[in-house]
Amino acid sequence: MTRGHIHRPADVAPGTVTLCATRELPGGLQWAHLPVYRSLWADEELREGFRVRVRRTVGDSSAPVEVVEGA
């Protein structure tokens, strides 16, 4: 995880995981969260698509993605 960005319990809804993509910018940190139902996240074939989506939201196709299962 990138320094300065922490997760709280409210970031993870019941029955979900939250994907967190971050990007360092000169003015600070940009981040994006994508909640995903656990049943969908369990399907290996869908995971990369979710990662691509959260990276697109943060504007960096190579941004690191953290899977937050609870905070």
C-alpha positions as CSV (number, residue, x, y, z in Angstrom):
1,M,0.0,0.0,0.0
2,T,1.1,3.5,-0.7
3,R,2.1,5.6,2.3
4,G,-0.5,8.0,3.5
5,H,-3.5,6.0,2.4
6,I,-5.2,3.8,5.1
7,H,-8.3,1.7,5.0
8,R,-11.1,1.8,7.6
9,P,-13.8,-0.8,8.3
10,A,-16.4,1.3,6.3
11,D,-14.2,0.8,3.2
12,V,-15.3,-2.9,3.1
13,A,-19.0,-3.6,2.9
14,P,-20.3,-6.9,4.2
15,G,-19.9,-9.7,1.7
16,T,-17.3,-7.8,-0.4
17,V,-13.7,-7.2,-0.9
18,T,-12.4,-3.7,-1.9
19,L,-9.8,-3.3,-4.6
20,C,-7.7,-0.2,-4.0
21,A,-5.5,1.3,-6.7
22,T,-3.2,4.1,-5.9
23,R,-1.1,6.5,-8.0
24,E,1.5,9.0,-6.7
25,L,1.2,12.4,-8.2
26,P,3.3,15.6,-7.7
27,G,0.5,17.1,-5.7
28,G,-0.3,14.1,-3.6
29,L,-1.9,10.7,-3.8
30,Q,-4.7,9.7,-6.1
31,W,-6.7,6.5,-5.2
32,A,-9.7,4.6,-6.3
33,H,-11.8,1.9,-4.6
34,L,-13.9,-0.8,-6.3
35,P,-16.1,-3.0,-4.1
36,V,-16.5,-6.5,-5.5
37,Y,-18.8,-9.2,-4.2
38,R,-16.8,-12.0,-2.7
39,S,-18.6,-14.6,-4.8
40,L,-17.4,-12.8,-8.0
41,W,-13.9,-12.2,-6.6
42,A,-13.6,-16.0,-6.0
43,D,-13.8,-16.6,-9.7
44,E,-10.2,-16.4,-10.9
45,E,-11.3,-15.7,-14.5
46,L,-12.9,-12.4,-13.4
47,R,-10.2,-11.0,-11.2
48,E,-8.0,-9.4,-13.9
49,G,-11.0,-7.6,-15.3
50,F,-11.7,-6.0,-11.9
51,R,-8.1,-5.0,-11.5
52,V,-8.2,-3.3,-15.0
53,R,-11.3,-1.5,-14.0
54,V,-10.0,0.0,-10.8
55,R,-6.7,0.9,-12.5
56,R,-8.6,2.7,-15.2
57,T,-10.5,4.6,-12.6
58,V,-7.2,5.8,-11.0
59,G,-5.8,6.6,-14.5
60,D,-2.8,4.3,-14.5
61,S,-2.8,0.9,-16.2
62,S,0.2,-0.2,-14.1
63,A,-1.0,1.1,-10.7
64,P,-0.6,-1.3,-7.8
65,V,-3.9,-2.9,-6.7
66,E,-4.4,-4.0,-3.1
67,V,-7.2,-6.4,-2.1
68,V,-8.7,-5.2,1.2
69,E,-10.7,-7.9,2.9
70,G,-11.2,-6.0,6.2
71,A,-9.8,-3.0,7.9
